């Protein structure tokens, strides 16, 4: 049960970030239902129970891979969700086609722009270039008026609270799509420390960068694992793809000196313009610290070669004592440290502040680039927003989905209480059905930051009220603490403010500029270049396309701010 809970938490928090990982399945095409053609379609209206009469049809397409689980002989076309939508709402959902992976899916959507192939009525897009191309194509719908007219008040409130997500789909005052929200902060880092090492060396957890450095020194020089060997170091992070990462993060080291800007992201400066974090003057201070720590042996010697997950192995193998990773990471992957040392104890702490009390950290997007778009000829926006509000019952703990999506599929009632372990269902299942993925959004759409707020609510000792809070209350205590810390550090969040498609300069020169950045930063940290090389890098970045890129980013920002 414990292992499954970790996996479930990991999936909720991460899979929305790592798209395209589904495998298996086939390309299946279903002929469109002629009743959905605008011409000759009978006008539908809702009856007293909210059901559409006559029924309306909404066509879609999706990725159906090995992460989909069906029971009772069901499939993506015939399942408990589609039956519920038809019988309860009067909405027939039909897949025009499906693909086994994300790449094939986006290729097929793109082909619809240059052929006579019909775009589905509603469809998810997770490719920033394709989103931009669809907006420019004239084949997708401006939904601003529909949103204003048909979205429920609670939906409008969620989007008002996270209005920045609209920037990705705005054009000339039009709303060309709908961001589909994830947790918002599920990949934001907390500081994980080997508590047993702290206890052995009689150390307190660090609250400042200065204290952080002292703990690193002790973990490196005072044999915290007690094996009599000089084989440990202080802190693990990845620098292969950047320094601001969803796992094995180092962004907070820079945030301790900038208070806002982090490498690899565009943030708003005091003058209101967007600036690229990696070239801000205070970044040099963060690089200087990493350079100093590397020279003293406090860091993983292979940090520039390690990706975000690979960099966790040094902690898992008992070599490193600290890492910045999401609140759920003590389950996966960090929990594997127990295989190395069953007595290893991980504990979560706030990220340390800089010398002037400044702090900032990597922050995931509230929708992780996931957008719902609509065929320009789609006429049932009222039905779509009604359906969307009903699906959100799961997040709000109301209505048909108060306890989960479908009883006997993803939960069961036992002695009047919901049970989520499928092996404990009255009719046990080897694995619960993934019925939360059958809907038009491919997952349960979230209320951004509500999940971490629920962790804090439970951690503070309050009596769990909602299904989500009750589920959290059964979690590992350290995970609850870490989730609460994640919420409490919300003021450190530094989301990337640029959400548009790659600009012209990004497409032509962005890869070269990024490579130059990664190589320069790695050489500075390794001591192969002097710290002042940063100044030369900034000048080169600006002259070789960075200034043009900054102008284009701010032109985009001005266009969506109208």
C-alpha positions as CSV (number, residue, x, y, z in Angstrom):
1,X,0.0,0.0,0.0
2,X,2.8,2.4,0.9
3,X,4.6,1.8,-2.4
4,X,1.4,2.4,-4.4
5,X,0.7,5.6,-2.5
6,X,4.2,6.9,-3.4
7,X,3.6,6.0,-7.0
8,X,0.2,7.7,-7.1
9,X,1.6,10.9,-5.6
10,X,4.5,10.9,-8.0
11,X,2.1,10.4,-11.0
12,X,-0.1,13.3,-9.8
13,X,2.8,15.7,-9.4
14,X,5.1,14.7,-12.2
15,X,3.4,13.1,-15.2
16,X,1.9,16.4,-16.1
17,X,5.4,17.7,-16.5
18,X,6.9,14.8,-18.5
19,X,4.7,14.4,-21.5
20,X,5.0,11.9,-24.2
21,X,6.0,8.9,-22.0
22,X,3.0,6.7,-22.8
23,X,3.8,3.7,-24.9
24,X,1.9,0.8,-26.4
25,X,-1.6,0.9,-27.9
26,X,-2.5,1.5,-31.6
27,X,-3.5,4.3,-33.8
28,X,-7.3,4.0,-33.9
29,X,-9.6,6.0,-36.0
30,X,-13.3,6.3,-35.4
31,X,-15.5,7.9,-38.1
32,X,-17.0,11.2,-36.9
33,X,-20.7,11.2,-35.8
34,X,-22.7,13.0,-38.5
35,X,-25.1,14.3,-35.8
36,X,-22.3,16.6,-34.6
37,X,-22.2,18.6,-37.9
38,X,-23.5,22.1,-37.3
39,X,-25.7,21.8,-40.4
40,X,-29.0,20.1,-39.8
41,X,-28.3,19.6,-36.1
42,X,-31.4,19.8,-33.8
43,X,-31.0,22.5,-31.2
44,X,-30.4,21.0,-27.8
45,X,-31.4,22.5,-24.4
46,X,-31.0,21.4,-20.8
47,X,-34.0,19.9,-18.9
48,X,-34.8,20.5,-15.2
49,X,-32.0,18.1,-14.2
50,X,-29.4,19.8,-16.3
51,X,-29.4,17.0,-19.0
52,X,-29.2,18.1,-22.6
53,X,-32.1,17.0,-24.7
54,X,-31.7,15.9,-27.4
55,X,-28.2,14.7,-26.5
56,X,-25.2,16.6,-27.9
57,X,-22.1,15.0,-29.3
58,X,-18.6,16.2,-28.5
59,X,-15.7,14.8,-30.6
60,X,-12.2,14.6,-29.3
61,X,-8.8,12.8,-29.8
62,X,-6.2,11.7,-27.3
63,X,-3.1,9.7,-26.4
64,X,-4.0,6.3,-25.0
65,X,-1.0,4.4,-23.8
66,X,0.1,1.9,-21.2
67,X,-0.9,4.3,-18.4
68,X,-4.5,3.7,-19.1
69,X,-6.1,0.9,-17.2
70,X,-9.5,-0.5,-18.1
71,X,-11.7,-3.1,-16.3
72,X,-15.0,-4.9,-17.1
73,X,-14.1,-5.2,-20.8
74,X,-14.2,-1.4,-21.3
75,X,-12.0,0.7,-23.6
76,X,-11.5,4.3,-24.4
77,X,-14.7,4.4,-26.6
78,X,-17.0,2.5,-24.3
79,X,-16.4,3.0,-20.6
80,X,-18.0,4.1,-17.3
81,X,-17.1,7.8,-17.9
82,X,-18.7,8.0,-21.3
83,X,-21.7,6.2,-20.0
84,X,-22.0,8.7,-17.1
85,X,-21.7,11.7,-19.5
86,X,-24.4,10.3,-21.8
87,X,-26.9,9.2,-19.1
88,X,-26.4,12.0,-16.6
89,X,-25.5,15.0,-18.8
90,X,-26.9,14.1,-22.2
91,X,-23.4,14.5,-23.7
92,X,-22.1,11.8,-26.1
93,X,-18.3,11.8,-26.2
94,X,-16.7,10.3,-29.3
95,X,-13.0,9.9,-30.0
96,X,-12.3,10.5,-33.7
97,X,-8.9,8.9,-33.2
98,X,-6.2,8.1,-30.7
99,X,-2.5,7.5,-30.7
100,X,-0.1,5.6,-28.5
101,X,2.2,8.5,-27.7
102,X,2.4,12.2,-27.4
103,X,4.6,12.7,-30.4
104,X,2.3,10.9,-32.8
105,X,-0.7,12.7,-31.4
106,X,0.8,16.2,-32.0
107,X,1.9,15.1,-35.5
108,X,-1.6,14.1,-36.4
109,X,-3.0,17.4,-35.0
110,X,-0.5,19.3,-37.1
111,X,-1.4,17.4,-40.2
112,X,-5.0,18.7,-39.8
113,X,-3.6,22.2,-40.4
114,X,-2.5,21.3,-43.9
115,X,-5.0,18.7,-45.0
116,X,-8.8,18.4,-45.1
117,X,-8.7,16.2,-42.0
118,X,-11.3,17.3,-39.4
119,X,-10.0,18.8,-36.2
120,X,-11.9,17.3,-33.2
121,X,-14.4,19.6,-31.5
122,X,-12.1,19.8,-28.4
123,X,-8.6,18.6,-28.0
124,X,-5.5,18.9,-25.8
125,X,-2.3,20.5,-27.0
126,X,1.0,20.4,-25.1
127,X,3.4,21.7,-27.8
128,X,4.0,25.5,-27.6
129,X,4.8,25.8,-31.3
130,X,1.7,23.9,-32.3
131,X,-0.4,26.0,-30.0
132,X,0.9,29.1,-31.8
133,X,0.4,27.6,-35.2
134,X,-3.2,26.6,-34.4
135,X,-4.0,30.1,-33.1
136,X,-2.6,31.6,-36.4
137,X,-4.4,29.0,-38.6
138,X,-7.9,30.3,-38.2
139,X,-9.1,26.8,-37.4
140,X,-9.6,27.2,-33.7
141,X,-12.3,29.2,-31.8
142,X,-12.1,32.4,-29.8
143,X,-13.8,31.3,-26.6
144,X,-13.8,34.5,-24.6
145,X,-17.5,35.2,-25.0
146,X,-18.3,31.5,-24.3
147,X,-16.2,31.5,-21.2
148,X,-17.9,34.7,-19.9
149,X,-21.3,33.3,-20.7
150,X,-21.1,29.6,-19.8
151,X,-18.2,29.0,-17.3
152,X,-19.5,28.4,-13.8
153,X,-18.7,30.9,-11.0
154,X,-16.2,28.5,-9.4
155,X,-14.5,27.9,-12.7
156,X,-14.2,31.7,-13.3
157,X,-12.7,32.1,-9.8
158,X,-10.0,29.5,-10.4
159,X,-9.0,31.2,-13.7
160,X,-9.2,34.6,-12.2
161,X,-6.8,33.4,-9.4
162,X,-4.4,32.1,-12.0
163,X,-5.0,34.5,-14.9
164,X,-1.4,34.5,-16.0
165,X,-2.0,31.1,-17.5
166,X,-4.2,32.8,-20.2
167,X,-1.1,34.4,-21.6
168,X,-0.2,31.3,-23.5
169,X,-3.5,31.5,-25.6
170,X,-4.1,35.2,-25.9
171,X,-4.0,36.9,-29.3
172,X,-5.2,40.5,-30.0
173,X,-7.6,40.4,-27.1
174,X,-9.0,37.0,-28.1
175,X,-8.9,33.9,-25.9
176,X,-7.9,31.0,-28.3
177,X,-7.8,28.2,-25.8
178,X,-8.3,27.1,-22.2
179,X,-5.3,26.3,-19.9
180,X,-5.9,23.0,-18.1
181,X,-4.5,23.3,-14.6
182,X,-2.2,21.0,-12.7
183,X,-1.2,21.3,-9.0
184,X,0.8,24.4,-9.7
185,X,3.6,23.7,-7.3
186,X,4.0,19.9,-7.3
187,X,7.5,20.1,-8.7
188,X,8.7,23.0,-6.5
189,X,11.7,22.0,-4.3
190,X,12.1,21.7,-0.6
191,X,15.4,20.8,1.0
192,X,15.8,17.1,1.8
193,X,18.5,16.3,4.4
194,X,19.9,13.1,5.9
195,X,18.5,13.7,9.4
196,X,20.5,10.8,10.8
197,X,23.7,12.5,9.6
198,X,22.6,15.8,11.2
199,X,21.9,13.9,14.5
200,X,25.2,12.0,14.5
201,X,27.2,15.2,14.0
202,X,25.0,17.2,16.4
203,X,24.0,19.7,13.8
204,X,20.9,21.9,13.3
205,X,19.3,22.1,9.9
206,X,20.5,25.2,8.0
207,X,18.3,28.3,7.6
208,X,20.8,30.5,5.7
209,X,23.3,29.9,2.9
210,X,26.1,30.4,5.4
211,X,24.7,27.7,7.7
212,X,24.0,25.5,4.6
213,X,27.7,25.8,3.8
214,X,28.7,24.7,7.3
215,X,26.5,21.6,7.1
216,X,28.0,20.7,3.7
217,X,31.5,21.0,5.2
218,X,30.6,18.7,8.0
219,X,28.9,16.2,5.7
220,X,32.1,16.2,3.6
221,X,34.8,16.1,6.3
222,X,33.3,14.5,9.4
223,X,32.5,11.0,8.1
224,X,28.7,11.2,8.7
225,X,28.2,7.6,7.5
226,X,30.8,6.3,10.0
227,X,32.6,4.0,7.6
228,X,36.0,5.6,8.2
229,X,36.4,6.6,4.6
230,X,36.5,10.0,2.8
231,X,33.6,9.2,0.5
232,X,30.8,11.6,1.3
233,X,29.9,15.2,0.2
234,X,27.4,17.8,1.1
235,X,24.9,18.6,-1.7
236,X,23.7,17.0,-4.9
237,X,22.3,18.8,-7.9
238,X,22.1,18.5,-11.7
239,X,23.6,21.0,-14.1
240,X,23.3,19.0,-17.3
241,X,20.1,20.7,-18.6
242,X,20.3,23.8,-16.5
243,X,20.4,24.9,-12.9
244,X,16.7,25.4,-12.2
245,X,15.2,21.9,-12.2
246,X,12.1,19.9,-11.1
247,X,14.4,17.5,-9.4
248,X,18.0,17.9,-8.1
249,X,17.6,21.7,-8.2
250,X,20.1,24.5,-7.5
251,X,17.9,27.5,-8.3
252,X,17.6,28.5,-4.6
253,X,21.3,29.2,-4.4
254,X,20.9,31.9,-7.0
255,X,17.6,33.1,-5.5
256,X,19.4,33.7,-2.3
257,X,21.2,36.5,-4.0
258,X,18.7,37.7,-6.6
259,X,15.5,37.4,-4.6
260,X,13.6,36.8,-7.8
261,X,15.7,35.8,-10.9
262,X,16.7,32.2,-11.4
263,X,18.7,30.7,-14.3
264,X,16.8,29.7,-17.4
265,X,13.6,31.6,-16.7
266,X,12.1,35.0,-17.7
267,X,10.9,37.1,-14.8
268,X,9.5,40.6,-14.4
269,X,12.0,43.3,-13.5
270,X,11.3,46.4,-11.5
271,X,10.6,48.4,-14.7
272,X,7.9,45.9,-15.7
273,X,9.8,44.3,-18.5
274,X,10.7,40.6,-18.7
275,X,14.4,39.8,-18.2
276,X,16.3,36.5,-18.7
277,X,17.4,35.3,-15.3
278,X,20.7,33.7,-16.3
279,X,22.3,37.0,-17.3
280,X,21.3,39.1,-14.3
281,X,24.3,40.5,-12.3
282,X,23.5,38.7,-9.1
283,X,23.7,35.3,-10.8
284,X,27.4,35.8,-10.7
285,X,27.3,35.6,-6.8
286,X,25.5,32.3,-7.0
287,X,28.0,30.9,-9.5
288,X,30.8,32.1,-7.2
289,X,29.3,30.1,-4.3
290,X,28.9,26.9,-6.4
291,X,32.5,27.4,-7.7
292,X,33.8,27.7,-4.1
293,X,31.8,24.7,-2.9
294,X,33.0,22.5,-5.8
295,X,36.6,23.4,-5.1
296,X,36.2,22.3,-1.5
297,X,34.7,19.0,-2.5
298,X,31.2,19.8,-1.2
299,X,29.4,18.9,-4.5
300,X,29.0,15.9,-6.8
301,X,32.1,15.9,-9.0
302,X,30.0,14.8,-12.0
303,X,27.2,17.4,-11.6
304,X,27.4,18.8,-15.2
305,X,27.0,15.3,-16.7
306,X,24.0,14.3,-14.6
307,X,20.4,14.8,-15.5
308,X,17.8,15.6,-13.0
309,X,17.0,12.0,-11.9
310,X,20.6,10.6,-12.3
311,X,21.8,13.3,-9.9
312,X,19.7,11.8,-7.1
313,X,21.7,8.6,-7.1
314,X,24.5,10.0,-5.0
315,X,22.0,10.6,-2.2
316,X,20.4,7.3,-2.7
317,X,23.8,5.5,-2.6
318,X,24.6,7.2,0.7
319,X,27.3,9.5,-0.7
320,X,25.5,12.9,-0.4
321,X,23.6,14.4,2.5
322,X,21.3,17.0,0.9
323,X,19.3,17.6,-2.2
324,X,16.6,20.0,-3.3
325,X,13.6,18.1,-4.7
326,X,9.8,18.0,-4.6
327,X,7.9,17.3,-1.4
328,X,6.9,13.8,-2.6
329,X,10.5,12.8,-3.5
330,X,11.2,10.9,-0.3
331,X,9.0,8.2,-1.8
332,X,10.4,8.3,-5.3
333,X,13.2,8.4,-6.0
334,X,14.9,9.3,-2.7
335,X,13.2,6.6,-0.7
336,X,15.5,4.1,-2.4
337,X,18.2,5.2,0.1
338,X,16.6,2.7,2.4
339,X,17.9,0.0,0.2
340,X,21.4,1.3,0.8
341,X,20.9,1.9,4.5
342,X,17.7,0.8,6.2
343,X,18.5,3.3,9.0
344,X,18.7,6.3,6.7
345,X,16.3,9.0,7.7
346,X,15.3,11.8,5.3
347,X,13.7,15.0,6.6
348,X,12.3,18.0,4.7
349,X,13.3,21.6,5.6
350,X,12.8,25.1,4.1
351,X,15.3,26.3,1.5
352,X,18.0,28.5,3.1
353,X,17.9,32.3,2.7
354,X,20.7,34.5,1.3
355,X,22.8,37.0,3.3
356,X,20.2,39.7,2.9
357,X,17.2,37.4,3.6
358,X,16.5,37.0,-0.1
359,X,15.2,33.8,-1.5
360,X,13.6,32.4,-4.7
361,X,13.1,28.9,-6.1
362,X,12.2,27.0,-9.3
363,X,8.5,27.0,-9.9
364,X,6.5,24.8,-12.2
365,X,3.7,26.2,-14.4
366,X,0.2,26.1,-13.2
367,X,-0.8,24.2,-16.3
368,X,2.5,22.7,-17.4
369,X,1.9,23.9,-21.0
370,X,-1.4,21.9,-21.3
371,X,-4.1,23.7,-23.3
372,X,-7.6,22.7,-24.4
373,X,-8.4,24.1,-27.9
374,X,-11.7,24.1,-29.8
375,X,-12.6,23.6,-33.4
376,X,-13.9,27.0,-34.9
377,X,-17.1,25.2,-35.9
378,X,-17.9,23.7,-32.5
379,X,-21.3,24.9,-31.3
380,X,-21.7,23.3,-27.9
381,X,-19.6,25.4,-25.6
382,X,-22.5,25.5,-23.2
383,X,-22.3,21.7,-22.9
384,X,-18.5,21.7,-22.6
385,X,-18.4,24.2,-19.7
386,X,-21.2,22.3,-18.0
387,X,-19.3,19.1,-18.4
388,X,-16.1,20.8,-17.1
389,X,-17.7,22.0,-14.0
390,X,-19.1,18.5,-13.3
391,X,-15.6,17.0,-13.7
392,X,-14.2,19.5,-11.3
393,X,-16.5,18.0,-8.6
394,X,-13.6,15.6,-8.0
395,X,-11.3,18.5,-7.1
396,X,-13.9,20.3,-5.0
397,X,-15.1,17.1,-3.3
398,X,-18.7,17.7,-4.4
399,X,-21.5,16.2,-6.5
400,X,-21.1,12.9,-8.3
401,X,-17.4,12.8,-7.7
402,X,-17.2,13.6,-4.0
403,X,-15.1,10.6,-3.2
404,X,-13.5,9.8,-6.5
405,X,-14.6,9.3,-10.1
406,X,-16.4,6.0,-10.2
407,X,-17.1,3.6,-7.4
408,X,-15.7,0.2,-8.0
409,X,-13.2,1.7,-10.4
410,X,-10.9,4.2,-8.6
411,X,-12.4,3.8,-5.2
412,X,-14.9,1.8,-3.2
413,X,-17.1,2.4,-0.1
414,X,-16.3,0.1,2.8
415,X,-18.2,0.6,6.1
416,X,-19.3,4.0,4.8
417,X,-15.9,5.3,4.1
418,X,-14.1,5.6,0.7
419,X,-11.2,3.1,0.2
420,X,-8.6,3.7,-2.6
421,X,-6.6,0.5,-2.2
422,X,-8.1,-1.6,-5.0
423,X,-7.1,-4.8,-3.3
424,X,-9.4,-3.8,-0.4
425,X,-12.4,-3.2,-2.6
426,X,-15.4,-5.5,-1.8
427,X,-14.6,-6.9,-5.2
428,X,-10.8,-6.7,-5.1
429,X,-8.9,-5.5,-8.2
430,X,-5.2,-6.1,-8.9
431,X,-5.1,-2.5,-10.0
432,X,-7.7,0.3,-9.9
433,X,-9.0,1.5,-13.2
434,X,-7.5,4.8,-14.4
435,X,-11.0,6.3,-14.7
436,X,-9.7,9.7,-13.9
437,X,-8.0,9.7,-17.2
438,X,-11.0,8.8,-19.3
439,X,-12.3,12.4,-19.4
440,X,-11.6,15.1,-22.0
441,X,-8.8,16.5,-20.0
442,X,-6.8,13.2,-19.8
443,X,-6.5,13.6,-16.0
444,X,-8.3,15.1,-13.1
445,X,-7.9,18.9,-13.6
446,X,-6.7,20.6,-10.5
447,X,-7.2,23.7,-8.4
448,X,-3.7,25.2,-8.5
449,X,-2.0,25.2,-5.1
450,X,-5.0,23.6,-3.4
451,X,-3.1,20.4,-2.9
452,X,-0.2,21.9,-1.0
453,X,-2.7,24.0,1.0
454,X,-4.4,20.8,2.0
455,X,-1.1,19.3,3.2
456,X,-0.6,22.4,5.3
457,X,-4.1,22.2,6.7
458,X,-3.6,18.6,7.8
459,X,-0.1,19.3,9.1
460,X,-1.4,22.1,11.3
461,X,-3.5,19.5,13.1
462,X,-6.9,20.4,11.7
463,X,-9.5,17.6,11.3
464,X,-9.6,16.5,7.6
465,X,-12.8,17.6,6.0
466,X,-12.5,16.9,2.3
467,X,-11.7,13.6,0.6
468,X,-8.3,15.0,-0.5
469,X,-7.5,16.0,3.1
470,X,-8.6,12.6,4.4
471,X,-6.3,10.9,1.9
472,X,-3.4,13.1,2.8
473,X,-3.9,12.3,6.5
474,X,-3.2,8.6,5.8
475,X,0.1,9.6,4.0
476,X,3.6,9.2,5.4
477,X,4.1,11.8,8.2
478,X,7.3,13.2,6.6
479,X,5.5,13.6,3.3
480,X,2.8,15.6,5.0
481,X,5.4,17.8,6.6
482,X,7.2,18.3,3.3
483,X,3.9,19.2,1.5
484,X,3.1,21.7,4.2
485,X,6.6,23.3,3.8
486,X,6.1,23.5,0.1
487,X,2.9,25.5,0.7
488,X,4.6,27.7,3.4
489,X,7.4,28.6,0.9
490,X,4.9,29.9,-1.7
491,X,6.4,33.4,-1.5
492,X,9.6,32.0,-2.9
493,X,8.0,30.9,-6.1
494,X,9.5,32.4,-9.3
495,X,7.5,31.1,-12.3
496,X,8.6,31.6,-15.8
497,X,6.6,34.6,-17.1
498,X,7.2,33.8,-20.8
499,X,4.6,31.3,-22.0
500,X,4.5,32.0,-25.7
501,X,5.9,30.0,-28.6
502,X,9.6,30.3,-29.2
503,X,10.4,33.6,-30.8
504,X,12.1,33.9,-34.2
505,X,15.5,34.4,-32.5
506,X,14.9,31.5,-30.1
507,X,14.2,29.3,-33.1
508,X,17.3,30.4,-35.0
509,X,19.8,31.0,-32.1
510,X,18.3,29.7,-28.9
511,X,20.0,26.3,-29.0
512,X,23.4,27.9,-29.4
513,X,22.8,30.5,-26.7
514,X,21.6,27.7,-24.3
515,X,24.7,25.6,-25.1
516,X,27.0,28.5,-24.5
517,X,25.2,29.2,-21.1
518,X,25.5,25.6,-19.9
519,X,29.1,25.2,-21.0
520,X,30.2,28.5,-19.4
521,X,28.4,27.9,-16.1
522,X,29.9,24.4,-15.9
523,X,33.4,25.6,-16.6
524,X,33.1,28.4,-14.0
525,X,31.8,25.9,-11.4
526,X,34.5,23.4,-12.2
527,X,37.1,26.1,-11.9
528,X,38.2,25.8,-15.5
529,X,37.3,29.4,-16.2
530,X,37.6,32.4,-13.8
531,X,34.4,33.8,-12.2
532,X,34.8,36.9,-14.3
533,X,34.1,34.8,-17.4
534,X,30.4,35.4,-16.4
535,X,30.7,39.0,-17.5
536,X,32.1,38.0,-20.9
537,X,29.3,35.4,-21.2
538,X,26.6,38.1,-20.6
539,X,28.2,40.3,-23.3
540,X,28.3,37.4,-25.8
541,X,24.8,36.3,-25.0
542,X,23.5,39.8,-25.6
543,X,25.4,40.4,-28.9
544,X,24.8,36.9,-30.3
545,X,21.0,37.1,-30.1
546,X,20.1,37.6,-26.5
547,X,19.1,41.3,-26.9
548,X,16.9,40.4,-29.9
549,X,15.4,37.6,-28.0
550,X,14.6,39.9,-25.0
551,X,12.9,42.4,-27.4
552,X,10.8,39.7,-28.9
553,X,9.8,38.3,-25.5
554,X,8.7,41.8,-24.4
555,X,6.9,42.4,-27.7
556,X,4.9,39.2,-26.9
557,X,4.4,40.3,-23.3
558,X,3.0,43.7,-24.5
559,X,0.7,41.9,-27.0
560,X,-1.0,39.7,-24.4
561,X,-1.2,42.6,-21.9
562,X,-3.6,44.6,-24.1
